[in-house]
Amino acid sequence: MVSTEAIRTILGVAGNITAVTLFLSTVPTFLVIWKKRSVEQYSPVPYLASFFNCGLWVLYGMPFVHPHSLLVVTTNGAGVAIELVYLLIFLMCSDKRKRLKVALIMLLEILFFGVLVILMLIVVHTPQQRSTIVGSISVAANILMYAAPLSVMVPNGIGALLGILQLVLYATFYKSTKRMLAARKEKTEMGLAVIDTSKNQNGNVAHS
């Protein structure tokens, strides 16, 4: 009979393979970026979020935070390395403004890791408290990682809704607007006709 520990290890390894496969799923995107030497309209937000999330889980798996978490460390360590490669390619293929923005966010994330490690070592004294604090932050970062693609989807969704609203308004007021323009055109033509008639009358009077 297979022991509980063995089942846990098998499931953990399977989860690691799935997670690494997920990290590698965006390789085709970065091959396109590398070939074109341009990030075009791709957003760095998902990769910054993944880098931050994996870094936190690596910290969570450290022996002084949560002992016996080798699988957590190895999976997310691979994630940190993969996301770092993505971000370096992104930096190399970005314009100056976007490069500065991405580099600044990466620096802030690394500083956050450093401050968190120092706080865990100095302020918090037990692994249980450390794992609770770092684990809570990591769960929040995990949600952020999966929500990060919405940074691209939300503006496009809003744009689509505004486009639909414009079409609805156009369809609603099309007939009335058309009648208004026709009436205005007719009024303008009548005004021009009156002016022409007046000119002709003046001309006839002057000639006689």
C-alpha positions in Angstrom: 0.0 0.0 0.0 1.3 3.4 -1.0 1.9 5.7 2.0 0.4 9.1 2.5 3.8 10.7 2.2 4.5 9.0 -1.1 1.2 10.2 -2.5 1.9 13.7 -1.3 5.3 13.6 -3.0 3.8 12.3 -6.3 1.1 15.0 -6.3 3.7 17.6 -5.4 6.0 16.6 -8.3 3.0 16.5 -10.7 2.1 20.0 -9.5 5.6 21.2 -10.0 5.6 19.9 -13.6 2.3 21.6 -14.3 3.5 24.9 -12.8 6.7 25.0 -14.7 4.7 24.2 -17.9 2.5 27.1 -17.1 5.5 29.4 -16.7 6.9 28.2 -20.1 3.6 28.7 -21.9 4.5 32.2 -22.9 7.8 31.2 -24.6 6.2 31.7 -28.1 5.3 35.3 -27.2 8.8 36.1 -26.3 10.2 34.4 -29.3 8.1 36.8 -31.4 9.3 39.8 -29.3 12.9 38.7 -29.7 12.6 38.2 -33.5 11.0 41.6 -34.0 13.1 43.3 -31.3 10.0 45.1 -30.2 7.5 44.4 -27.4 4.8 46.0 -29.5 1.5 46.2 -27.5 2.4 43.4 -25.0 2.1 44.3 -21.4 4.8 43.5 -18.8 2.3 43.4 -15.9 1.6 39.6 -16.0 5.4 38.9 -15.9 6.1 41.4 -13.2 3.3 39.9 -11.1 4.5 36.4 -11.7 8.1 37.4 -10.8 6.8 38.9 -7.5 4.6 36.0 -6.7 7.2 33.3 -7.3 9.8 35.3 -5.3 7.4 35.4 -2.3 6.7 31.6 -2.5 10.5 31.0 -2.6 10.7 33.0 0.6 7.8 31.1 2.1 9.6 27.8 1.4 12.8 28.8 3.1 13.7 26.8 6.2 13.5 29.8 8.6 9.9 30.5 7.4 8.3 27.1 6.5 10.7 24.1 6.9 10.4 21.0 4.7 9.1 22.9 1.7 11.6 21.8 -1.0 8.9 21.4 -3.7 7.7 24.9 -3.1 11.2 26.3 -3.4 12.2 24.4 -6.5 9.0 25.1 -8.4 8.9 28.8 -7.7 12.7 29.1 -8.0 12.3 27.9 -11.5 9.4 30.4 -11.9 11.7 33.3 -10.7 14.4 32.3 -13.2 11.9 32.0 -16.1 10.1 35.2 -15.4 13.5 37.0 -14.9 14.5 35.9 -18.4 11.2 37.2 -19.8 11.6 40.5 -18.1 15.2 40.9 -19.3 14.0 40.3 -22.9 11.2 42.8 -22.3 13.7 45.3 -21.1 16.0 44.8 -24.1 13.2 45.1 -26.6 11.3 48.1 -25.1 11.6 51.8 -25.7 13.3 54.0 -23.2 10.2 55.0 -21.3 8.8 51.5 -20.9 12.2 50.1 -20.0 12.6 52.6 -17.2 9.1 51.8 -15.8 9.7 48.1 -15.9 13.1 48.4 -14.3 11.8 50.6 -11.5 9.0 48.1 -10.7 11.4 45.2 -10.6 13.7 47.2 -8.3 10.8 47.9 -6.0 9.8 44.3 -5.9 13.4 43.2 -5.0 13.6 45.8 -2.3 10.3 44.6 -0.9 11.7 41.0 -0.8 14.8 42.3 1.1 12.8 44.3 3.6 10.4 41.4 4.2 13.3 39.0 4.8 14.9 41.4 7.3 11.6 41.8 9.1 11.1 38.1 9.3 14.5 37.5 10.8 14.5 40.4 13.2 10.9 41.2 14.2 9.1 37.8 13.9 10.8 35.1 15.9 8.9 31.8 15.3 8.5 29.8 12.0 4.8 29.5 12.6 4.3 33.3 12.7 6.6 33.8 9.7 4.8 31.2 7.6 1.4 32.8 8.5 2.6 36.3 7.5 4.5 35.3 4.4 1.9 32.8 3.4 -0.9 35.5 3.6 1.1 37.9 1.5 1.9 35.1 -1.0 -1.7 34.1 -1.4 -2.6 37.8 -2.1 0.3 37.9 -4.7 -1.0 34.7 -6.2 -4.4 36.2 -6.8 -2.7 39.3 -8.2 -0.7 37.1 -10.7 -3.8 35.5 -12.1 -5.7 38.8 -12.2 -2.8 40.6 -13.9 -4.0 39.8 -17.5 -7.1 41.8 -16.7 -4.9 44.9 -16.9 -5.0 44.3 -20.7 -8.5 43.0 -20.9 -10.3 45.7 -18.9 -9.3 48.7 -21.1 -10.2 46.7 -24.2 -13.5 45.6 -22.6 -14.3 49.2 -21.7 -13.5 50.3 -25.3 -15.7 47.6 -26.7 -18.6 48.7 -24.4 -18.2 52.3 -25.4 -18.1 51.3 -29.1 -21.4 49.4 -28.6 -22.9 52.4 -26.8 -22.0 54.6 -29.7 -23.6 52.2 -32.2 -26.8 52.1 -30.1 -26.9 55.9 -29.9 -26.3 56.2 -33.6 -29.1 53.7 -34.4 -31.5 55.4 -31.9 -31.0 58.9 -33.3 -30.2 58.2 -36.9 -33.7 58.8 -38.3 -34.3 62.0 -36.3 -30.8 63.3 -37.2 -31.4 62.5 -40.8 -34.7 64.4 -40.8 -33.1 67.4 -39.0 -30.3 67.6 -41.6 -32.8 67.3 -44.4 -34.9 70.1 -42.9 -31.8 72.3 -42.4 -30.7 71.7 -46.0 -34.2 72.5 -47.3 -34.2 75.7 -45.2 -30.8 76.7 -46.6 -31.9 76.1 -50.2 -35.0 78.2 -49.7 -33.0 81.0 -48.2 -30.6 80.9 -51.2 -33.6 81.0 -53.6 -35.1 84.1 -51.8 -31.7 85.8 -52.2 -31.5 84.9 -55.9 -35.1 86.2 -56.5 -34.3 89.5 -54.7 -31.2 90.0 -56.8 -33.2 89.4 -60.0 -35.8 91.9 -58.9 -33.2 94.6 -58.1 -31.5 94.0 -61.4 -34.8 94.5 -63.3 -35.6 97.7 -61.5 -32.2 99.1 -62.1 -32.4 98.3 -65.8 -35.9 99.9 -66.4 
